[in-house]
């Protein structure tokens, strides 16, 4: 609970650093579950739901690797907690959880790289895309200025 409080306070004090907020939110859900305020299955669902935010914002933030790692940690913990107290045949295998987490990581790494590549490309539309382009005049040019035949 102390880690959750400090993580959230640090996030509120420094809004640009997103990672302490992720750690604080993750620790808060685990603390509430450990205090038996919510069941373990609900905590698992909350952690899986919580993991979508860092994973989605991981390609936008200043700390994409840390956000992706925090989201994957929340996803793995939530998946394990979701079926921890079930009968053995109802549990999700750890190999399946790690495989899905790995595929999620690869997907978001791919999206982040494609997004950064798109940001580095030259602008191709609008006024900025016309800078330096060669134009062809389809009518006679008036050397003294614009023609009034609109």
Secondary structure, 3 states (H helix, E strand, C coil): CHHHHHHHHHHHHCCCCCHHHHHHHHHHHHHHHHCCCCCHHHHHHHHHHHHHHHHHHCCCCCCHHHHHHHHHHHHHHHHHHHCCCCCHHHCCCHHHHHHHHHHHHHHHHHHHHHHHHHHHCCCCCHHHHHCCCCCCCCCCCCCCCCCCCC
